[in-house]
Amino acid sequence: MFRNLLKSLLVFLLIIPLYPSGQVHAQVELISDTPLSERLHDITLHSPALGKQTSLRVILPKGYEESEQTYPVLYLLHGCCGDYKAWTARTDIEKITEDLPLIVVMPDAGRGASYSDWYNGGAYGPPQWEKYHIKELIPWVEQHYRAKGSREGRAVAGLSMGGFGAMSYAARHPDLFVAAASFSGVLDTNLDPEFLEKTIFQNQEKVPPGTVWGDRETNEIIWRSHNPWDLAENLEGVNLAIHTGTGEAGGPLDGGLESPVEETCFVMSTSLHDRLEKLNISHVWDSYGPGSHTWGYWQRDLHQTLPRFMDIFNNPPEAPIPFQYKSAESSFSVYGWDVEFDRDKMEFARLSDVTEKGFKLQGSGKADVQTAPWFKPNGKYQVKIKGGRDAKVVKTRADDEGRLRVSLDFTSKHAGDELSVSIKQKKN
C-alpha cells in the first residue's frame, strides 16, 4: 500500500537528477504513468531540454512490484519516421523479456531528430535530444525505478537512426554504457550527407537542411563530432555488435524485397566495422547478406542481442585503464575526468594514456583538467607538464575526494598541440 501511495505521489513531484558527479540538471516533471499491461507502462514527462512534453514506454520485469531487486536497463531506440511505440507495436519485445531480470526503456526521439542537440542556425537550444536522453531521462529512470544505476547496468541498442543513436551515445558517453548494438544503423555520416539531409532532417522533421548539425560544408566538425566512425576509438571497453543486411533482394524475412536504404546502411555499417577492425576493437559483426530495411530483421537482431546483453550484465567488463577519449566539445566528462577548453574554434581534442601516473591531452588554447577521484584525499602531488621543448613542474594537492586539478596552456611557443602530464605523489 505504501509503495502504491509513493508511486502516486511521484506523479506530482519534480525529479531533480544528480548526474554525473553530483551535477544538478534541469527538473524533469512526471506528467502521467499509464499501465498498458501488467508490465508495460506509457509514461509522459515534461523535459526542459526539449521544451515540451515527451513520451516513453517502459517494460518492467515480471514480479517487479513484489521484489526488492535492482535491475539492469536496456535503452531501446527507434528509427527514423517512428516513435516510442514502435518496438512494442512491431516486435514481440514484451513477450521475449517476460522472464528476463531487465528493465526496457523505449524513449521518443523525434521522427528524424538524430539523437542530437540541434544546431538551430547557431542559436542552439531546444530540442536538445541528447541532453534529454543522457542528462534527464537516465537519471530519472534511475531515481524512479530500482535500476542498477551504473555503467555495468546500462546498455543501448537501436535500429536505423536509432542504430546511429546507440553507437553515437556509446561513443560520446562510453562511461555510461557497458554494451551497444546497432541494427541497420546509420554509422558513418561522412559517406552520404545528402542522403541524411533529404531523408531525415528535412522531410521528417519539416525543418530546413542544416537545422540539426548545421550546413555540412561550414559545420563539418559538428557532424563529425556525433559520427560513430569518427569517434570509434572511444568505443574500446564497450561490448559492441553491428547487424546489417546488404539491401539486395532475396532475403528470408521480407518476401525477397530489394532495399536501397538498407544498402546505404550496409555501406555505413561496413565502414564502422572496418574502422573498429583497424583499431583492434573487438565487436560482433553480423553481415547477414540479402535483406531489407524492415522489422523482421530487427526483431531477429533483437532476439540475438538480448541473451548477449544479459550475459554481459551478469559478468560486466571493467572500465578500460588506460583509456583514451576523443571529443570536439569545449568541455566534456568521461570516466570521472572533466576537461574544459578555452579556445578559438571547435575542433577535436584527445585525452589519452590515462592512468594514475598521468595522461596526455591533445588540443589548443588553454585547458583545465580535473581528474577522477583516483588519488589520496588531500595528498600532495608533483605534476610534470611536458610539450615540445618545454617542461615545468607544478606542486599541487588533491581535494577531499582525491581529485587533482591541472591547468594546461597549449599557446606556449614550444608546446605543440599535445602535452604530456606525469603525476607523482610527494613524500611528506
C-alpha positions as CSV (number, residue, x, y, z in Angstrom):
1,M,0.0,0.0,0.0
2,F,2.8,2.4,0.9
3,R,4.6,1.6,-2.3
4,N,1.4,2.4,-4.4
5,L,0.9,5.6,-2.4
6,L,4.5,6.6,-3.1
7,K,4.1,5.8,-6.8
8,S,1.0,8.1,-7.0
9,L,2.8,10.9,-5.3
10,L,5.6,10.8,-7.8
11,V,3.2,11.9,-10.5
12,F,3.2,15.3,-8.9
13,L,6.8,15.5,-7.8
14,L,9.7,17.3,-9.7
15,I,12.6,14.9,-10.0
16,I,15.9,16.7,-9.8
17,P,18.6,14.4,-11.1
18,L,22.2,14.5,-9.9
19,Y,24.2,13.1,-12.8
20,P,27.0,12.6,-13.3
21,S,29.4,13.6,-10.5
22,G,26.7,15.3,-8.5
23,Q,25.9,17.9,-11.2
24,V,22.3,19.3,-10.9
25,H,20.4,19.3,-14.1
26,A,17.0,20.8,-15.0
27,Q,13.9,19.5,-13.4
28,V,12.0,16.7,-15.2
29,E,8.3,16.5,-14.4
30,L,6.4,13.3,-14.4
31,I,3.1,14.1,-16.1
32,S,1.5,10.6,-16.2
33,D,2.2,6.9,-15.8
34,T,-0.4,4.7,-17.5
35,P,-0.2,0.9,-17.2
36,L,-1.0,-0.7,-20.5
37,S,-0.5,-4.3,-19.1
38,E,1.0,-5.9,-16.0
39,R,4.5,-4.9,-17.1
40,L,4.2,-2.3,-19.8
41,H,3.7,1.4,-18.9
42,D,3.2,4.5,-21.0
43,I,5.0,7.5,-19.5
44,T,4.7,11.2,-20.2
45,L,7.4,13.6,-19.0
46,H,8.0,17.3,-19.3
47,S,11.5,17.9,-20.5
48,P,13.2,21.3,-20.2
49,A,15.9,20.1,-22.7
50,L,13.1,19.6,-25.3
51,G,11.0,22.5,-24.1
52,K,7.9,20.3,-24.2
53,Q,6.2,17.0,-23.1
54,T,7.6,13.8,-24.4
55,S,6.6,10.1,-24.1
56,L,8.3,6.8,-23.5
57,R,7.3,3.2,-22.8
58,V,8.8,1.1,-20.0
59,I,8.7,-2.7,-19.7
60,L,9.3,-3.8,-16.1
61,P,10.5,-7.3,-15.1
62,K,7.9,-9.8,-14.1
63,G,7.3,-9.6,-10.3
64,Y,8.8,-6.1,-10.1
65,E,6.3,-4.8,-7.5
66,E,6.9,-7.7,-5.2
67,S,10.7,-7.7,-5.5
68,E,13.4,-5.5,-3.9
69,Q,15.9,-6.5,-6.6
70,T,17.7,-3.9,-8.7
71,Y,17.8,-4.4,-12.4
72,P,20.0,-3.5,-15.5
73,V,18.4,-1.2,-18.0
74,L,18.3,-1.5,-21.8
75,Y,17.6,1.7,-23.7
76,L,16.0,0.7,-26.9
77,L,15.9,3.4,-29.6
78,H,13.5,3.7,-32.5
79,G,14.4,4.7,-36.1
80,C,13.6,7.5,-38.5
81,C,9.9,8.1,-39.0
82,G,8.9,6.1,-35.9
83,D,8.2,6.9,-32.3
84,Y,8.4,5.4,-28.8
85,K,5.6,2.9,-29.5
86,A,7.4,1.3,-32.5
87,W,9.2,-1.5,-30.6
88,T,6.1,-2.7,-28.8
89,A,3.9,-2.3,-31.9
90,R,6.2,-4.1,-34.3
91,T,8.0,-6.7,-32.3
92,D,7.5,-9.2,-29.5
93,I,9.7,-7.3,-27.1
94,E,7.2,-7.6,-24.2
95,K,7.0,-11.4,-24.6
96,I,10.7,-12.2,-25.1
97,T,11.6,-10.2,-22.0
98,E,9.0,-11.8,-19.8
99,D,11.5,-14.0,-17.9
100,L,14.4,-11.6,-18.0
101,P,15.5,-9.6,-15.0
102,L,15.6,-6.4,-17.1
103,I,14.0,-3.0,-17.4
104,V,13.5,-1.9,-21.0
105,V,13.1,1.9,-21.7
106,M,11.9,3.0,-25.1
107,P,12.0,6.8,-25.4
108,D,10.7,9.0,-28.1
109,A,13.4,10.7,-30.2
110,G,11.5,12.7,-32.9
111,R,10.8,11.4,-36.3
112,G,14.2,12.4,-37.6
113,A,15.9,14.3,-34.8
114,S,19.0,12.2,-35.0
115,Y,19.7,11.8,-31.2
116,S,21.4,15.2,-31.1
117,D,21.1,18.6,-29.6
118,W,20.1,20.8,-32.5
119,Y,22.4,23.5,-34.0
120,N,19.3,25.6,-34.9
121,G,21.3,28.0,-37.2
122,G,23.8,28.7,-34.4
123,A,21.1,29.6,-31.8
124,Y,21.2,26.1,-30.3
125,G,18.6,25.5,-27.6
126,P,15.6,23.1,-27.8
127,P,15.1,20.5,-28.9
128,Q,18.2,19.0,-27.2
129,W,17.6,15.3,-27.6
130,E,20.9,14.1,-26.4
131,K,20.7,16.2,-23.3
132,Y,17.2,14.9,-22.6
133,H,18.2,11.2,-23.1
134,I,21.5,11.4,-21.3
135,K,21.2,14.0,-18.6
136,E,17.4,13.9,-17.9
137,L,16.0,10.6,-18.8
138,I,18.7,8.2,-17.5
139,P,18.8,10.0,-14.1
140,W,15.0,10.0,-13.9
141,V,14.8,6.3,-14.7
142,E,17.4,5.5,-12.0
143,Q,15.5,7.5,-9.4
144,H,12.1,6.3,-10.4
145,Y,12.8,2.6,-10.7
146,R,15.1,0.1,-9.0
147,A,17.7,0.4,-11.7
148,K,21.3,-0.6,-11.0
149,G,22.4,3.0,-11.8
150,S,25.9,2.3,-13.1
151,R,27.8,1.7,-16.4
152,E,27.7,-2.1,-15.7
153,G,23.9,-2.0,-15.6
154,R,23.2,0.0,-18.8
155,A,23.1,-1.0,-22.5
156,V,21.8,0.8,-25.6
157,A,20.5,-0.5,-28.9
158,G,18.6,0.8,-31.8
159,L,17.5,0.4,-35.4
160,S,18.5,2.6,-38.4
161,M,18.5,6.2,-37.0
162,G,18.3,4.5,-33.6
163,G,21.4,2.4,-34.5
164,F,23.2,5.7,-35.1
165,G,21.9,6.9,-31.7
166,A,23.0,3.8,-29.9
167,M,26.6,4.0,-31.3
168,S,26.8,7.8,-31.1
169,Y,25.7,7.8,-27.5
170,A,28.0,4.9,-26.6
171,A,31.0,6.7,-28.3
172,R,30.2,10.1,-26.8
173,H,29.5,8.6,-23.4
174,P,31.4,5.3,-23.1
175,D,31.4,5.6,-19.3
176,L,27.6,5.3,-19.3
177,F,27.1,2.1,-21.3
178,V,28.7,-1.4,-20.9
179,A,27.2,-2.5,-24.3
180,A,25.8,-1.1,-27.5
181,A,24.2,-2.7,-30.6
182,S,23.2,-1.3,-34.0
183,F,20.5,-2.9,-36.3
184,S,20.8,-1.5,-39.8
185,G,22.4,1.6,-38.4
186,V,23.5,4.9,-39.9
187,L,27.0,4.6,-38.6
188,D,29.2,6.8,-40.8
189,T,27.6,10.1,-41.8
190,N,30.7,11.1,-43.8
191,L,29.7,8.8,-46.6
192,D,26.4,10.3,-47.7
193,P,25.5,13.6,-46.1
194,E,23.0,14.4,-48.8
195,F,21.0,11.2,-48.1
196,L,20.7,12.2,-44.4
197,E,19.7,15.8,-45.1
198,K,17.0,14.8,-47.5
199,T,15.6,11.7,-45.9
200,I,15.9,12.5,-42.2
201,F,16.3,16.2,-41.3
202,Q,14.3,18.0,-43.9
203,N,11.4,15.6,-44.7
204,Q,10.7,14.0,-41.4
205,E,11.2,17.0,-39.0
206,K,10.0,19.5,-41.6
207,V,12.9,21.8,-41.0
208,P,15.4,23.4,-43.4
209,P,18.5,21.4,-44.2
210,G,21.3,22.1,-41.7
211,T,19.0,22.6,-38.7
212,V,20.2,19.6,-36.8
213,W,24.0,19.8,-37.2
214,G,24.4,22.9,-39.4
215,D,25.4,23.0,-43.1
216,R,27.9,20.2,-43.8
217,E,30.3,22.5,-45.7
218,T,30.6,25.1,-42.9
219,N,29.9,22.9,-39.9
220,E,31.6,19.6,-40.7
221,I,33.1,19.4,-37.2
222,I,29.6,19.3,-35.6
223,W,28.6,16.4,-38.0
224,R,31.8,14.5,-37.2
225,S,31.6,15.1,-33.5
226,H,28.5,12.9,-33.4
227,N,29.6,10.4,-36.1
228,P,30.3,6.9,-34.7
229,W,33.1,6.3,-37.3
230,D,35.0,9.4,-36.2
231,L,34.6,8.5,-32.5
232,A,35.3,4.8,-32.9
233,E,38.4,4.9,-30.7
234,N,36.1,5.9,-27.8
235,L,34.3,2.5,-28.0
236,E,37.1,0.5,-26.6
237,G,35.7,-1.2,-23.5
238,V,32.1,-1.1,-24.7
239,N,30.8,-4.5,-25.9
240,L,29.7,-3.9,-29.5
241,A,27.5,-5.5,-32.1
242,I,26.7,-4.4,-35.6
243,H,23.9,-6.1,-37.5
244,T,23.1,-5.3,-41.2
245,G,21.8,-6.7,-44.4
246,T,23.1,-5.8,-47.8
247,G,19.8,-4.4,-49.2
248,E,19.9,-7.0,-52.0
249,A,16.8,-8.9,-52.9
250,G,16.3,-12.4,-51.8
251,G,16.2,-12.1,-48.0
252,P,14.2,-14.6,-46.0
253,L,12.2,-12.3,-43.8
254,D,10.7,-9.7,-46.2
255,G,9.4,-11.6,-49.2
256,G,12.6,-11.0,-51.1
257,L,12.5,-7.2,-51.2
258,E,15.3,-5.0,-52.5
259,S,16.1,-2.1,-50.3
260,P,18.3,0.9,-51.3
261,V,18.0,2.3,-47.8
262,E,19.4,-0.9,-46.3
263,E,22.1,-0.8,-48.9
264,T,23.2,2.6,-47.7
265,C,23.1,1.5,-44.1
266,F,25.1,-1.6,-45.1
267,V,27.9,0.6,-46.6
268,M,27.9,2.8,-43.5
269,S,27.9,-0.2,-41.1
270,T,30.7,-1.8,-43.0
271,S,32.7,1.4,-42.7
272,L,32.4,1.4,-38.9
273,H,33.2,-2.3,-38.8
274,D,36.4,-1.7,-40.9
275,R,37.3,1.2,-38.6
276,L,36.9,-0.9,-35.5
277,E,39.0,-3.7,-37.1
278,K,41.8,-1.2,-37.8
279,L,41.7,0.0,-34.2
280,N,41.7,-3.6,-33.0
281,I,38.4,-3.1,-31.0
282,S,36.5,-6.3,-30.6
283,H,32.9,-6.4,-31.8
284,V,30.2,-8.7,-33.2
285,W,29.9,-8.2,-37.0
286,D,26.7,-9.8,-38.3
287,S,26.5,-9.0,-42.0
288,Y,23.8,-11.5,-42.9
289,G,23.5,-11.0,-46.7
290,P,20.4,-10.2,-48.6
291,G,17.8,-8.4,-46.5
292,S,15.8,-5.2,-46.5
293,H,15.2,-2.3,-44.1
294,T,12.2,-4.0,-42.4
295,W,11.1,-5.2,-39.0
296,G,11.5,-8.9,-39.5
297,Y,15.3,-8.5,-39.4
298,W,15.3,-6.0,-36.5
299,Q,13.2,-8.4,-34.4
300,R,15.7,-11.2,-35.2
301,D,18.6,-8.8,-34.3
302,L,16.9,-8.1,-31.0
303,H,16.4,-11.8,-30.3
304,Q,20.1,-12.4,-30.9
305,T,21.2,-9.4,-28.9
306,L,19.2,-9.8,-25.6
307,P,20.9,-13.0,-24.5
308,R,24.3,-11.5,-25.1
309,F,23.4,-8.3,-23.2
310,M,22.2,-10.4,-20.2
311,D,25.5,-12.3,-20.2
312,I,27.3,-9.0,-20.1
313,F,25.2,-7.7,-17.3
314,N,25.9,-10.8,-15.3
315,N,29.7,-10.6,-15.9
316,P,30.4,-7.0,-16.9
317,P,33.9,-6.0,-18.0
318,E,35.8,-3.4,-16.0
319,A,36.2,0.1,-17.5
320,P,39.4,0.4,-19.5
321,I,42.5,1.8,-17.9
322,P,44.4,3.3,-19.6
323,F,41.7,4.8,-21.7
324,Q,41.5,7.4,-24.5
325,Y,38.7,9.7,-25.5
326,K,38.2,12.0,-28.5
327,S,35.7,14.9,-28.4
328,A,35.1,18.2,-30.2
329,E,33.1,19.7,-27.3
330,S,34.6,22.6,-25.5
331,S,34.0,20.7,-22.2
332,F,33.5,17.0,-21.6
333,S,33.4,14.4,-18.8
334,V,34.4,10.8,-19.2
335,Y,35.1,8.1,-16.6
336,G,35.1,10.7,-13.9
337,W,37.6,13.1,-15.7
338,D,36.5,16.6,-16.6
339,V,38.1,18.7,-19.3
340,E,37.3,22.3,-20.2
341,F,38.9,24.2,-23.1
342,D,39.2,27.9,-23.7
343,R,40.0,28.1,-27.4
344,D,39.1,30.0,-30.5
345,K,37.3,27.3,-32.5
346,M,35.6,24.0,-32.2
347,E,37.9,21.1,-33.0
348,F,38.7,17.6,-31.9
349,A,40.8,17.1,-28.8
350,R,42.1,13.8,-27.5
351,L,42.6,12.7,-23.9
352,S,44.8,9.6,-23.9
353,D,47.0,7.2,-21.9
354,V,45.1,8.0,-18.8
355,T,46.3,6.2,-15.7
356,E,47.1,7.2,-12.1
357,K,50.6,8.0,-13.3
358,G,49.4,10.7,-15.7
359,F,47.8,11.4,-19.1
360,K,48.2,13.2,-22.5
361,L,46.0,15.9,-23.9
362,Q,46.0,17.0,-27.5
363,G,44.3,20.3,-28.2
364,S,44.7,24.1,-28.5
365,G,44.2,27.2,-26.4
366,K,44.1,26.5,-22.7
367,A,42.5,23.6,-20.8
368,D,41.6,22.9,-17.2
369,V,41.6,19.2,-16.3
370,Q,40.0,17.7,-13.2
371,T,41.0,14.1,-12.6
372,A,38.8,11.3,-11.4
373,P,39.0,10.7,-7.6
374,W,41.9,8.3,-8.1
375,F,44.3,9.9,-5.7
376,K,44.9,10.2,-1.9
377,P,42.4,12.8,-0.5
378,N,44.4,16.0,0.5
379,G,47.6,14.3,-0.6
380,K,50.5,16.3,-2.0
381,Y,51.5,15.7,-5.6
382,Q,54.1,16.8,-8.1
383,V,52.8,17.3,-11.6
384,K,55.3,17.5,-14.5
385,I,54.0,19.0,-17.8
386,K,55.9,18.4,-21.0
387,G,55.3,19.8,-24.5
388,G,57.8,20.2,-27.3
389,R,61.0,21.6,-25.7
390,D,59.1,22.9,-22.7
391,A,58.7,21.3,-19.3
392,K,57.6,22.5,-16.0
393,V,56.8,21.0,-12.6
394,V,53.8,22.1,-10.5
395,K,53.1,21.2,-6.9
396,T,49.5,20.6,-6.1
397,R,47.2,18.9,-3.6
398,A,44.3,16.6,-4.1
399,D,40.9,17.7,-2.9
400,D,38.8,16.0,-0.2
401,E,37.6,13.5,-2.8
402,G,41.0,12.7,-4.2
403,R,40.8,14.8,-7.4
404,L,43.6,16.8,-8.9
405,R,43.2,19.9,-10.9
406,V,45.8,20.7,-13.7
407,S,45.8,23.8,-15.9
408,L,47.4,23.4,-19.4
409,D,48.5,26.0,-21.9
410,F,48.9,25.0,-25.5
411,T,49.8,28.5,-26.6
412,S,53.4,28.3,-25.3
413,K,56.0,28.8,-28.0
414,H,57.3,25.2,-28.0
415,A,54.3,23.4,-26.5
416,G,52.9,22.0,-29.8
417,D,49.4,20.5,-29.8
418,E,49.9,17.7,-27.3
419,L,51.0,18.0,-23.7
420,S,52.2,15.1,-21.6
421,V,51.4,15.1,-17.8
422,S,53.1,12.8,-15.3
423,I,51.8,12.6,-11.7
424,K,53.8,11.6,-8.7
425,Q,52.9,11.7,-5.0
426,K,55.2,13.7,-2.8
427,K,56.6,12.1,0.3
428,N,55.8,14.1,3.5
